[in-house]
Amino acid sequence: LPHTKTMYVRRRSYPEMSRRRGVVYNMDEEGRARLVFESASSFEGTLETKTGEIFAIRGIKGARDHTVDIQVVDAETGSQFLLADAAIKYDGQSATIAHPALDYTSDERLIGMKARKEIQEYLNPRLAEEDVYHAVFKGHMKVKLLTSCQTKPAMRRESICEDSTRIIEESEDFLA
């Protein structure tokens, strides 16, 4: 028999990889946003994407002047994201928000009954009932972010049962 080379493939295991637990969230959405400003540094509204998904958008005063911290909430999953120090320009007639993960420019300003109708239908109906004047700013918004969240491994819980109880099924987290 002629001598042939035999190649062995050694399977490597990476135990640290199998223990990793986490969630990666990739959001790349754009659509029509409706925002109601209470001041130049405080607003709330919604983003309705081209696919019909809804995101709640809320802004509060940032750490520096002319900035806001923006909270984006996925209405379907409840996932929340905070975008810190977004630059904002608001003069009562138009609004612009700039952040590496979010871009918004208003192209329409609604007042009076049109604003109340828009608030009632798309935003917080409580705002339409107040006697305070609210203008609704509509415009194109794009949100693009990639985040990850590390989760802790679940602790195994032990169930106690009598010796006479027959165990039908067993898994890592429950006993039937």
ZAMIDO-253690 format. One record per atom (N, C-alpha, C, CB): residue in one letter; residue number from 0; x, y, z; atom name. Coordinates in steps of 0.1 Angstrom, whole numbers, padded with zeros to 4 digits. Each point is the difference from the previous one (the first is absolute). Glycine has a CB too. Layout:
% residues N
   r     k      px      py      pz    a
   a   NUM       X       Y       Z   CA
...
% end
This chain:
% residues 176
   r     k      px      py      pz    a
   l     0    0008   -0012    0000    N
   l     0   -0008    0012    0000   CA
   l     0    0009    0013    0000    C
   l     0   -0018   -0013    0012   CB
   p     1    0015    0022   -0021    N
   p     1    0007    0012    0000   CA
   p     1   -0004    0009    0012    C
   p     1    0002   -0001   -0025   CB
   h     2    0008    0008    0030    N
   h     2   -0003    0008    0011   CA
   h     2   -0007    0013   -0004    C
   h     2    0021   -0009    0012   CB
   t     3   -0033    0012   -0006    N
   t     3   -0007    0012   -0003   CA
   t     3   -0001    0008    0012    C
   t     3   -0013   -0012   -0018   CB
   k     4    0012    0025    0016    N
   k     4   -0001    0009    0012   CA
   k     4   -0015    0000    0004    C
   k     4    0020    0014   -0008   CB
   t     5   -0022   -0015    0021    N
   t     5   -0013    0001    0005   CA
   t     5   -0001    0013    0007    C
   t     5   -0002   -0025    0003   CB
   m     6   -0009    0032   -0006    N
   m     6   -0002    0013    0006   CA
   m     6   -0011   -0002    0011    C
   m     6    0007    0013   -0021   CB
   y     7   -0004   -0008    0033    N
   y     7   -0009    0000    0011   CA
   y     7   -0006    0013    0002    C
   y     7    0013   -0019    0011   CB
   v     8   -0025    0020   -0010    N
   v     8   -0007    0013    0004   CA
   v     8   -0003   -0001    0014    C
   v     8   -0009    0003   -0023   CB
   r     9    0014    0006    0031    N
   r     9   -0003    0001    0014   CA
   r     9   -0011    0010    0002    C
   r     9    0024   -0008    0006   CB
   r    10   -0034    0004    0000    N
   r    10   -0011    0009    0003   CA
   r    10    0003    0008    0013    C
   r    10   -0017   -0015   -0011   CB
   r    11    0017    0028    0009    N
   r    11    0004    0009    0012   CA
   r    11   -0013    0004    0006    C
   r    11    0021    0007   -0010   CB
   s    12   -0021   -0007    0023    N
   s    12   -0012    0005    0007   CA
   s    12    0004    0013    0007    C
   s    12   -0010   -0023    0003   CB
   y    13    0001    0032   -0003    N
   y    13    0002    0013    0007   CA
   y    13   -0010    0002    0011    C
   y    13    0009    0010   -0022   CB
   p    14   -0005   -0015    0034    N
   p    14   -0010    0001    0011   CA
   p    14   -0005    0014    0003    C
   p    14    0011   -0021    0009   CB
   e    15   -0002    0031   -0011    N
   e    15   -0004    0013    0003   CA
   e    15   -0011    0005   -0010    C
   e    15    0023    0005    0010   CB
   m    16   -0023   -0010   -0022    N
   m    16   -0010    0004   -0009   CA
   m    16   -0014   -0006    0003    C
   m    16    0018    0001   -0017   CB
   s    17   -0018   -0013    0022    N
   s    17   -0012   -0007    0003   CA
   s    17   -0007    0006    0013    C
   s    17    0009   -0021   -0011   CB
   r    18   -0001    0028    0019    N
   r    18   -0006    0006    0012   CA
   r    18   -0004    0014   -0002    C
   r    18    0015   -0014    0013   CB
   r    19   -0012    0020   -0025    N
   r    19   -0005    0014   -0002   CA
   r    19   -0015    0000   -0002    C
   r    19    0022    0005   -0011   CB
   r    20   -0028    0005    0018    N
   r    20   -0014    0002   -0001   CA
   r    20   -0002    0014   -0003    C
   r    20   -0006   -0019    0015   CB
   g    21   -0002    0022   -0025    N
   g    21   -0003    0014   -0003   CA
   g    21   -0009    0002   -0011    C
   g    21    0022    0006    0008   CB
   v    22   -0026    0006   -0010    N
   v    22   -0010    0003   -0011   CA
   v    22    0006    0012   -0008    C
   v    22   -0020   -0008    0013   CB
   v    23    0021    0007   -0026    N
   v    23    0004    0010   -0009   CA
   v    23   -0013    0006   -0006    C
   v    23    0023   -0011   -0004   CB
   y    24   -0024    0024    0004    N
   y    24   -0012    0007   -0005   CA
   y    24    0005    0009   -0011    C
   y    24   -0013   -0002    0022   CB
   n    25    0009    0000   -0034    N
   n    25    0003    0008   -0012   CA
   n    25   -0012    0008   -0005    C
   n    25    0019   -0016   -0006   CB
   m    26   -0019    0029    0008    N
   m    26   -0012    0008   -0005   CA
   m    26    0005    0009   -0011    C
   m    26   -0011   -0001    0023   CB
   d    27    0004   -0001   -0034    N
   d    27    0003    0009   -0012   CA
   d    27   -0014    0004   -0005    C
   d    27    0023   -0011   -0006   CB
   e    28   -0029    0021    0011    N
   e    28   -0014    0003   -0003   CA
   e    28   -0001    0015   -0004    C
   e    28   -0008   -0017    0016   CB
   e    29   -0001    0019   -0025    N
   e    29   -0003    0014   -0004   CA
   e    29   -0015    0001   -0003    C
   e    29    0023    0004   -0009   CB
   g    30   -0028    0008    0010    N
   g    30   -0014    0002   -0002   CA
   g    30   -0005    0014    0004    C
   g    30   -0004   -0024    0003   CB
   r    31   -0008    0026   -0001    N
   r    31   -0007    0012    0004   CA
   r    31    0000    0002    0015    C
   r    31   -0014    0000   -0022   CB
   a    32    0019    0011    0027    N
   a    32    0000    0002    0014   CA
   a    32   -0009    0012    0003    C
   a    32    0023   -0009    0003   CB
   r    33   -0030    0008    0008    N
   r    33   -0009    0011    0005   CA
   r    33    0005    0003    0014    C
   r    33   -0020   -0007   -0014   CB
   l    34    0024    0020    0016    N
   l    34    0006    0004    0013   CA
   l    34   -0008    0012    0005    C
   l    34    0023   -0009   -0006   CB
   v    35   -0025    0009    0019    N
   v    35   -0006    0011    0007   CA
   v    35    0010    0005    0010    C
   v    35   -0024   -0009   -0002   CB
   f    36    0028    0022    0001    N
   f    36    0010    0006    0008   CA
   f    36   -0006    0008    0012    C
   f    36    0015    0001   -0020   CB
   e    37   -0011   -0004    0032    N
   e    37   -0005    0008    0011   CA
   e    37    0010    0011    0002    C
   e    37   -0010   -0020    0011   CB
   s    38    0022    0019   -0015    N
   s    38    0010    0010    0000   CA
   s    38    0011   -0003   -0010    C
   s    38   -0005    0006    0025   CB
   a    39    0015    0002   -0025    N
   a    39    0011   -0003   -0010   CA
   a    39    0008   -0012    0004    C
   a    39    0001    0024   -0005   CB
   s    40   -0003   -0029    0018    N
   s    40    0008   -0012    0004   CA
   s    40   -0009   -0011    0006    C
   s    40    0019    0016    0005   CB
   s    41   -0032   -0016   -0009    N
   s    41   -0009   -0010    0005   CA
   s    41   -0010   -0003   -0011    C
   s    41    0004    0007    0024   CB
   f    42   -0006   -0019   -0028    N
   f    42   -0010   -0004   -0010   CA
   f    42   -0004   -0014    0002    C
   f    42    0009    0017   -0016   CB
   e    43   -0020   -0021    0009    N
   e    43   -0004   -0014    0000   CA
   e    43   -0007   -0002   -0014    C
   e    43   -0003   -0002    0025   CB
   g    44    0003   -0010   -0029    N
   g    44   -0006   -0003   -0013   CA
   g    44    0001   -0015   -0004    C
   g    44    0005    0024   -0007   CB
   t    45   -0007   -0026   -0006    N
   t    45    0001   -0014   -0006   CA
   t    45    0007    0000   -0013    C
   t    45   -0022   -0006    0012   CB
   l    46    0027   -0005   -0015    N
   l    46    0006   -0003   -0013   CA
   l    46   -0008   -0011   -0006    C
   l    46    0023    0009    0006   CB
   e    47   -0029   -0007   -0018    N
   e    47   -0007   -0011   -0007   CA
   e    47    0008   -0003   -0012    C
   e    47   -0023    0007    0008   CB
   t    48    0028   -0020   -0008    N
   t    48    0009   -0003   -0011   CA
   t    48   -0007   -0004   -0013    C
   t    48    0016   -0008    0017   CB
   k    49   -0009    0006   -0028    N
   k    49   -0006   -0003   -0012   CA
   k    49   -0007   -0014    0000    C
   k    49    0017    0014   -0012   CB
   t    50   -0012   -0023    0021    N
   t    50   -0006   -0013    0002   CA
   t    50   -0012    0000    0010    C
   t    50    0022   -0010   -0006   CB
   g    51   -0025    0021    0012    N
   g    51   -0011    0001    0009   CA
   g    51    0004   -0001    0015    C
   g    51   -0014   -0009   -0018   CB
   e    52    0027    0007    0021    N
   e    52    0004   -0001    0014   CA
   e    52   -0001    0013    0007    C
   e    52    0015   -0019   -0006   CB
   i    53   -0017    0019    0019    N
   i    53   -0002    0012    0007   CA
   i    53    0011    0001    0011    C
   i    53   -0025    0001   -0004   CB
   f    54    0032    0010    0005    N
   f    54    0009    0003    0011   CA
   f    54   -0004    0012    0007    C
   f    54    0019   -0011   -0013   CB
   a    55   -0018    0011    0027    N
   a    55   -0002    0012    0008   CA
   a    55    0013    0007    0001    C
   a    55   -0019   -0011    0013   CB
   i    56    0018    0024   -0015    N
   i    56    0012    0009    0001   CA
   i    56   -0002    0010    0011    C
   i    56    0005   -0003   -0025   CB
   r    57    0004    0005    0034    N
   r    57   -0001    0009    0011   CA
   r    57    0013    0007    0002    C
   r    57   -0018   -0014    0011   CB
   g    58    0018    0027   -0010    N
   g    58    0012    0008    0002   CA
   g    58    0000    0008    0013    C
   g    58    0003    0001   -0025   CB
   i    59    0008   -0001    0032    N
   i    59    0001    0008    0012   CA
   i    59    0013    0008    0000    C
   i    59   -0014   -0017    0014   CB
   k    60    0015    0027   -0007    N
   k    60    0012    0009    0000   CA
   k    60    0013   -0008    0002    C
   k    60   -0014    0019    0009   CB
   g    61    0024   -0017   -0017    N
   g    61    0012   -0006    0000   CA
   g    61    0010    0006    0010    C
   g    61   -0003   -0007   -0023   CB
   a    62    0015    0002    0024    N
   a    62    0010    0005    0010   CA
   a    62    0005    0013   -0005    C
   a    62    0006   -0023    0006   CB
   r    63   -0005    0026   -0019    N
   r    63    0005    0013   -0005   CA
   r    63   -0011    0008   -0006    C
   r    63    0022   -0011   -0004   CB
   d    64   -0020    0024    0002    N
   d    64   -0009    0009   -0007   CA
   d    64   -0003   -0005   -0014    C
   d    64    0008    0019    0014   CB
   h    65   -0021   -0017   -0018    N
   h    65   -0004   -0004   -0014   CA
   h    65    0001   -0015   -0003    C
   h    65    0006    0023   -0007   CB
   t    66   -0006   -0031    0017    N
   t    66    0000   -0015   -0002   CA
   t    66   -0012   -0006    0008    C
   t    66    0025    0000   -0003   CB
   v    67   -0029   -0012   -0002    N
   v    67   -0010   -0007    0007   CA
   v    67    0004   -0015    0001    C
   v    67   -0018    0016   -0008   CB
   d    68    0014   -0023    0018    N
   d    68    0001   -0014    0001   CA
   d    68   -0013   -0006   -0005    C
   d    68    0017    0001    0020   CB
   i    69   -0015   -0010   -0030    N
   i    69   -0012   -0005   -0006   CA
   i    69   -0002   -0015    0003    C
   i    69    0003    0016   -0019   CB
   q    70   -0015   -0019    0023    N
   q    70   -0004   -0014    0004   CA
   q    70   -0008   -0005   -0012    C
   q    70    0000    0004    0025   CB
   v    71    0004   -0015   -0031    N
   v    71   -0007   -0007   -0011   CA
   v    71   -0006   -0013    0006    C
   v    71    0015    0011   -0019   CB
   v    72   -0028   -0013    0018    N
   v    72   -0006   -0012    0005   CA
   v    72   -0007   -0008   -0012    C
   v    72   -0003    0011    0023   CB
   d    73    0007   -0023   -0025    N
   d    73   -0007   -0009   -0010   CA
   d    73   -0013   -0004    0006    C
   d    73    0022   -0008   -0009   CB
   a    74   -0033    0013    0003    N
   a    74   -0014   -0003    0005   CA
   a    74   -0003   -0015    0000    C
   a    74   -0007    0023   -0008   CB
   e    75    0013   -0031    0000    N
   e    75   -0003   -0014   -0001   CA
   e    75    0007   -0008    0010    C
   e    75   -0004    0003   -0024   CB
   t    76    0017   -0001    0026    N
   t    76    0008   -0008    0010   CA
   t    76    0002    0007    0013    C
   t    76    0011   -0010   -0019   CB
   g    77   -0013    0023    0020    N
   g    77    0003    0007    0012   CA
   g    77    0014    0004    0002    C
   g    77   -0019   -0012    0010   CB
   s    78    0028    0008   -0019    N
   s    78    0014    0004    0001   CA
   s    78    0002    0015    0000    C
   s    78    0006   -0022   -0012   CB
   q    79    0003    0026    0021    N
   q    79    0002    0015    0001   CA
   q    79    0015    0003   -0002    C
   q    79   -0019    0001    0017   CB
   f    80    0021    0010   -0024    N
   f    80    0013    0004   -0003   CA
   f    80    0002    0015    0003    C
   f    80    0002   -0017   -0018   CB
   l    81    0009    0021    0023    N
   l    81    0003    0014    0004   CA
   l    81    0011    0005   -0009    C
   l    81   -0008   -0004    0024   CB
   l    82    0005    0015   -0030    N
   l    82    0009    0007   -0009   CA
   l    82    0004    0013    0008    C
   l    82   -0009   -0010   -0022   CB
   a    83    0021    0011    0026    N
   a    83    0004    0011    0009   CA
   a    83    0006    0012   -0009    C
   a    83    0005   -0016    0019   CB
   d    84   -0008    0028   -0015    N
   d    84    0005    0012   -0005   CA
   d    84   -0002    0002   -0015    C
   d    84    0017   -0001    0017   CB
   a    85   -0029    0000   -0022    N
   a    85   -0004    0002   -0014   CA
   a    85   -0001    0016   -0001    C
   a    85   -0012   -0023   -0003   CB
   a    86    0017    0028   -0008    N
   a    86   -0001    0014   -0002   CA
   a    86   -0014    0003   -0005    C
   a    86    0025    0002   -0006   CB
   i    87   -0030    0009    0011    N
   i    87   -0014    0004   -0004   CA
   i    87   -0001    0015   -0003    C
   i    87   -0009   -0018    0015   CB
   k    88    0001    0021   -0026    N
   k    88   -0003    0013   -0004   CA
   k    88   -0015    0001    0000    C
   k    88    0022    0003   -0013   CB
   y    89   -0027    0006    0021    N
   y    89   -0015    0002    0001   CA
   y    89   -0003    0014    0002    C
   y    89   -0003   -0023    0009   CB
   d    90   -0005    0029   -0018    N
   d    90   -0003    0014    0001   CA
   d    90   -0015    0003    0001    C
   d    90    0021    0005   -0012   CB
   g    91   -0029   -0015    0014    N
   g    91   -0015    0001    0000   CA
   g    91   -0006   -0001   -0014    C
   g    91    0003    0014    0020   CB
   q    92    0005   -0013   -0030    N
   q    92   -0005   -0001   -0014   CA
   q    92    0005   -0012   -0007    C
   q    92   -0001    0024   -0001   CB
   s    93    0013   -0029    0005    N
   s    93    0005   -0012   -0006   CA
   s    93    0009   -0007    0011    C
   s    93   -0001    0010   -0024   CB
   a    94    0005   -0022    0021    N
   a    94    0008   -0008    0010   CA
   a    94    0009   -0009   -0008    C
   a    94   -0018    0001    0017   CB
   t    95    0031   -0002   -0012    N
   t    95    0010   -0009   -0006   CA
   t    95    0007   -0007    0012    C
   t    95    0003    0015   -0021   CB
   i    96   -0001   -0028    0019    N
   i    96    0007   -0007    0011   CA
   i    96    0011   -0008   -0008    C
   i    96   -0020   -0002    0016   CB
   a    97    0033    0003   -0011    N
   a    97    0011   -0007   -0006   CA
   a    97    0007   -0008    0011    C
   a    97    0002    0018   -0018   CB
   h    98    0001   -0031    0014    N
   h    98    0007   -0009    0009   CA
   h    98    0006   -0011   -0009    C
   h    98   -0015    0004    0021   CB
   p    99    0026   -0010   -0018    N
   p    99    0006   -0010   -0009   CA
   p    99   -0010   -0012   -0003    C
   p    99    0022    0006    0009   CB
   a   100   -0032   -0008    0000    N
   a   100   -0009   -0011   -0001   CA
   a   100   -0014    0005   -0004    C
   a   100    0013   -0013    0017   CB
   l   101   -0016    0026   -0017    N
   l   101   -0013    0005   -0003   CA
   l   101    0001    0013   -0008    C
   l   101   -0009   -0011    0021   CB
   d   102    0000    0013   -0031    N
   d   102    0000    0012   -0008   CA
   d   102   -0015    0003   -0002    C
   d   102    0022   -0005   -0011   CB
   y   103   -0025    0018    0014    N
   y   103   -0014    0004   -0001   CA
   y   103   -0001    0015   -0005    C
   y   103   -0007   -0016    0018   CB
   t   104   -0001    0019   -0028    N
   t   104   -0003    0013   -0004   CA
   t   104   -0015    0002   -0003    C
   t   104    0024    0002   -0010   CB
   s   105   -0029    0008    0016    N
   s   105   -0015    0002   -0002   CA
   s   105   -0002    0007   -0013    C
   s   105   -0004    0002    0025   CB
   d   106   -0007   -0006   -0032    N
   d   106   -0004    0006   -0012   CA
   d   106   -0014    0005    0000    C
   d   106    0016   -0015   -0012   CB
   e   107   -0023    0013    0023    N
   e   107   -0014    0005    0001   CA
   e   107   -0003    0003    0015    C
   e   107   -0007   -0014   -0020   CB
   r   108    0000    0025    0022    N
   r   108   -0003    0005    0014   CA
   r   108   -0016    0001    0000    C
   r   108    0022    0012    0004   CB
   l   109   -0028   -0020    0005    N
   l   109   -0015    0001    0001   CA
   l   109   -0003    0007    0013    C
   l   109   -0002   -0022   -0013   CB
   i   110   -0009    0030    0012    N
   i   110   -0005    0008    0012   CA
   i   110   -0015   -0001    0000    C
   i   110    0020    0016   -0001   CB
   g   111   -0026   -0012    0012    N
   g   111   -0014    0000    0002   CA
   g   111   -0006   -0014   -0001    C
   g   111    0000    0023   -0010   CB
   m   112   -0012   -0023    0003    N
   m   112   -0007   -0013   -0001   CA
   m   112    0007   -0011   -0007    C
   m   112   -0021    0013    0000   CB
   k   113    0029   -0009   -0010    N
   k   113    0008   -0010   -0007   CA
   k   113    0010   -0007    0010    C
   k   113   -0002    0013   -0022   CB
   a   114    0008   -0005    0030    N
   a   114    0010   -0005    0010   CA
   a   114   -0007   -0009    0010    C
   a   114    0014    0021   -0003   CB
   r   115   -0026   -0016    0008    N
   r   115   -0008   -0008    0010   CA
   r   115   -0004   -0014   -0006    C
   r   115   -0008    0022    0010   CB
   k   116    0004   -0022   -0023    N
   k   116   -0004   -0012   -0006   CA
   k   116    0012   -0010   -0001    C
   k   116   -0018    0013   -0013   CB
   e   117    0030   -0007    0009    N
   e   117    0012   -0008   -0002   CA
   e   117    0004   -0006    0014    C
   e   117    0007    0014   -0020   CB
   i   118   -0008   -0006    0030    N
   i   118    0004   -0004    0014   CA
   i   118   -0010   -0011    0004    C
   i   118    0009    0023    0006   CB
   q   119   -0022   -0021   -0008    N
   q   119   -0010   -0010    0004   CA
   q   119    0002   -0013   -0007    C
   q   119   -0016    0018    0005   CB
   e   120    0020   -0018   -0018    N
   e   120    0000   -0012   -0008   CA
   e   120    0014   -0007    0001    C
   e   120   -0016    0011   -0015   CB
   y   121    0027   -0004    0016    N
   y   121    0013   -0006   -0001   CA
   y   121    0008    0001    0013    C
   y   121   -0001    0005   -0024   CB
   l   122   -0002    0005    0032    N
   l   122    0009    0002    0012   CA
   l   122   -0007   -0003    0013    C
   l   122    0012    0017   -0013   CB
   n   123   -0010   -0008    0023    N
   n   123   -0006   -0002    0013   CA
   n   123   -0013    0008    0001    C
   n   123    0023   -0004    0010   CB
   p   124   -0035   -0003   -0010    N
   p   124   -0012    0008    0000   CA
   p   124   -0002    0009    0012    C
   p   124   -0010   -0019   -0011   CB
   r   125    0018    0016    0022    N
   r   125    0000    0009    0012   CA
   r   125    0004    0014   -0004    C
   r   125    0005   -0019    0015   CB
   l   126    0004    0021   -0025    N
   l   126    0005    0013   -0004   CA
   l   126   -0011    0008   -0007    C
   l   126    0023   -0010   -0002   CB
   a   127   -0032    0003   -0005    N
   a   127   -0010    0007   -0008   CA
   a   127   -0011    0005    0010    C
   a   127    0004   -0015   -0019   CB
   e   128   -0005    0009    0031    N
   e   128   -0010    0005    0009   CA
   e   128    0005    0012    0009    C
   e   128   -0009   -0023    0001   CB
   e   129    0022    0025   -0001    N
   e   129    0005    0011    0008   CA
   e   129   -0004    0014   -0007    C
   e   129    0019   -0015    0009   CB
   d   130   -0019    0025   -0001    N
   d   130   -0003    0013   -0005   CA
   d   130    0012    0007   -0005    C
   d   130   -0019    0002    0015   CB
   v   131    0030   -0009   -0015    N
   v   131    0013    0006   -0005   CA
   v   131    0001   -0001   -0015    C
   v   131    0011   -0006    0022   CB
   y   132   -0006    0016   -0028    N
   y   132    0002    0000   -0015   CA
   y   132    0012   -0010   -0003    C
   y   132   -0009    0024   -0002   CB
   h   133    0006   -0033   -0007    N
   h   133    0010   -0009   -0005   CA
   h   133    0001    0000   -0015    C
   h   133   -0004   -0015    0020   CB
   a   134    0016    0016   -0026    N
   a   134    0002   -0002   -0014   CA
   a   134    0006   -0013   -0002    C
   a   134    0003    0025   -0004   CB
   v   135   -0007   -0032   -0007    N
   v   135    0006   -0013   -0004   CA
   v   135    0009    0003   -0012    C
   v   135   -0021   -0013    0008   CB
   f   136    0033    0007   -0006    N
   f   136    0010    0001   -0011   CA
   f   136    0002   -0013   -0006    C
   f   136    0012    0018    0012   CB
   k   137   -0015   -0019   -0025    N
   k   137    0001   -0012   -0008   CA
   k   137    0012    0001   -0009    C
   k   137   -0025   -0004    0001   CB
   g   138    0032   -0008   -0002    N
   g   138    0012    0000   -0009   CA
   g   138    0006   -0014   -0001    C
   g   138    0004    0024    0006   CB
   h   139    0006   -0024   -0014    N
   h   139    0007   -0013   -0003   CA
   h   139    0010   -0003    0011    C
   h   139   -0003    0003   -0025   CB
   m   140    0003   -0015    0031    N
   m   140    0010   -0004    0010   CA
   m   140    0006   -0013   -0004    C
   m   140   -0014    0012    0018   CB
   k   141    0027   -0013   -0015    N
   k   141    0007   -0012   -0003   CA
   k   141    0008   -0004    0013    C
   k   141    0003    0005   -0025   CB
   v   142   -0005   -0017    0029    N
   v   142    0007   -0005    0012   CA
   v   142    0008   -0013   -0004    C
   v   142   -0019    0009    0016   CB
   k   143    0032   -0008   -0013    N
   k   143    0009   -0011   -0003   CA
   k   143    0009   -0003    0011    C
   k   143   -0001    0005   -0025   CB
   l   144   -0001   -0016    0032    N
   l   144    0009   -0003    0011   CA
   l   144    0002   -0015    0001    C
   l   144   -0008    0020    0012   CB
   l   145    0019   -0024   -0006    N
   l   145    0004   -0014    0003   CA
   l   145    0004   -0001    0014    C
   l   145    0007   -0004   -0024   CB
   t   146   -0014   -0003    0032    N
   t   146    0003   -0002    0014   CA
   t   146    0001   -0014    0004    C
   t   146   -0011    0022    0005   CB
   s   147    0017   -0025    0006    N
   s   147    0000   -0013    0006   CA
   s   147   -0002    0000    0014    C
   s   147    0015   -0008   -0018   CB
   c   148   -0021   -0002    0024    N
   c   148   -0003   -0001    0014   CA
   c   148    0005   -0013    0005    C
   c   148   -0020    0016   -0002   CB
   q   149    0029   -0017    0012    N
   q   149    0004   -0012    0006   CA
   q   149   -0010   -0004    0011    C
   q   149    0025    0005   -0006   CB
   t   150   -0029   -0017    0006    N
   t   150   -0009   -0005    0010   CA
   t   150    0008   -0010    0009    C
   t   150   -0020    0003   -0015   CB
   k   151    0016   -0004    0027    N
   k   151    0005   -0009    0009   CA
   k   151   -0006   -0014   -0002    C
   k   151    0005    0018    0017   CB
   p   152    0003   -0029   -0015    N
   p   152   -0007   -0013   -0002   CA
   p   152   -0010   -0002    0011    C
   p   152    0021   -0009   -0010   CB
   a   153   -0032    0003    0007    N
   a   153   -0010   -0003    0009   CA
   a   153    0004   -0010    0011    C
   a   153   -0017    0005   -0018   CB
   m   154    0013   -0002    0030    N
   m   154    0004   -0010    0011   CA
   m   154   -0009   -0012    0000    C
   m   154    0008    0020    0014   CB
   r   155   -0003   -0031   -0012    N
   r   155   -0008   -0012    0000   CA
   r   155   -0008    0000    0013    C
   r   155    0017   -0013   -0014   CB
   r   156   -0030    0011    0013    N
   r   156   -0008   -0001    0012   CA
   r   156   -0003   -0015    0002    C
   r   156   -0010    0023   -0004   CB
   e   157    0010   -0027    0016    N
   e   157   -0002   -0014    0004   CA
   e   157   -0015   -0001    0005    C
   e   157    0024   -0003    0006   CB
   s   158   -0030   -0007   -0011    N
   s   158   -0014   -0003    0005   CA
   s   158    0001   -0012    0009    C
   s   158   -0010    0009   -0021   CB
   i   159    0002   -0008    0032    N
   i   159   -0001   -0011    0009   CA
   i   159   -0013   -0008   -0002    C
   i   159    0014    0013    0017   CB
   c   160   -0013   -0026   -0018    N
   c   160   -0013   -0007   -0002   CA
   c   160    0001   -0013    0009    C
   c   160   -0003    0009   -0024   CB
   e   161   -0008   -0014    0027    N
   e   161   -0001   -0012    0008   CA
   e   161    0006   -0012   -0007    C
   e   161   -0020    0009    0012   CB
   d   162    0025   -0019   -0005    N
   d   162    0005   -0012   -0007   CA
   d   162   -0010   -0007   -0008    C
   d   162    0017   -0002    0018   CB
   s   163   -0030    0003   -0014    N
   s   163   -0010   -0007   -0007   CA
   s   163   -0005    0006   -0013    C
   s   163   -0007   -0008    0023   CB
   t   164    0012    0021   -0025    N
   t   164   -0005    0007   -0012   CA
   t   164    0009   -0005   -0012    C
   t   164   -0007    0020    0014   CB
   r   165    0000   -0024   -0024    N
   r   165    0007   -0004   -0012   CA
   r   165    0004    0012   -0009    C
   r   165   -0013   -0022    0001   CB
   i   166    0025    0023   -0005    N
   i   166    0005    0011   -0008   CA
   i   166   -0002   -0004   -0015    C
   i   166    0017    0006    0017   CB
   i   167   -0025    0002   -0024    N
   i   167   -0003   -0002   -0014   CA
   i   167    0010    0005   -0009    C
   i   167   -0024    0001    0006   CB
   e   168    0029    0012   -0003    N
   e   168    0009    0006   -0009   CA
   e   168    0009    0009    0008    C
   e   168   -0016    0000   -0019   CB
   e   169    0029    0001    0015    N
   e   169    0009    0008    0007   CA
   e   169    0008    0009   -0010    C
   e   169    0002   -0018    0019   CB
   s   170    0000    0030   -0015    N
   s   170    0009    0009   -0008   CA
   s   170    0008    0009    0009    C
   s   170   -0017    0000   -0019   CB
   e   171    0024    0009    0013    N
   e   171    0009    0008    0009   CA
   e   171   -0008    0009    0010    C
   e   171    0017   -0001   -0018   CB
   d   172   -0029    0005    0014    N
   d   172   -0006    0010    0008   CA
   d   172   -0014   -0004    0005    C
   d   172    0012    0017   -0012   CB
   f   173   -0016   -0029    0009    N
   f   173   -0013   -0004    0006   CA
   f   173   -0001   -0015    0001    C
   f   173   -0011    0020   -0008   CB
   l   174    0002   -0025    0017    N
   l   174   -0003   -0014    0002   CA
   l   174   -0015   -0002   -0001    C
   l   174    0020   -0002    0015   CB
   a   175   -0024   -0008   -0023    N
   a   175   -0014   -0002   -0002   CA
   a   175   -0004   -0014    0005    C
   a   175   -0001    0016   -0019   CB
% end
